[in-house]
Amino acid sequence: MSRKENMSRSRFTQAYDLHNMVPGPASNAVPQVIYKSESGVMLAYGLTAVNAAPLTTAGIWAAGCLYIKSLVAGSSILYLNTGTMASPSWTDQK
C-alpha cells in the first residue's frame, strides 16, 4: 500500500472522505438493504408497505430488523420486526 492510499484513511482526511461518499439509491418499491448480517437483513428502507411481499417473506428479515418506510408526502415511518426471521411481524415505532 502506498503512502497516499494509507493517508486517505486517516483521521486527518475524514471530512474529505465523508464529503465524497456516494449516496444510496432513492426509495422505490424494492426495499433497499443498508445492513445485512448472517442472521438476515438488519436495516433497510423503501416504499413497500410492511404487510406486503417481500416484507412478509420468511427467511429474509432478522428479528429486530429496522425498516424505514419513506413517504413521498409527510414523514417517514420506522418499523421494527418484533417477530422472527421465519415469521416477520412489523410494529411501527411512533
Secondary structure, DSSP 8 states (H G I E B T S, - for coil): --HHHHHTTSGGGHHHHHHT--------SS-EEEEEETTEEEEEEES--TTSTTTT-TTTEEEEEEEEE--SSS--EEEEE-S-SSS--EEE--
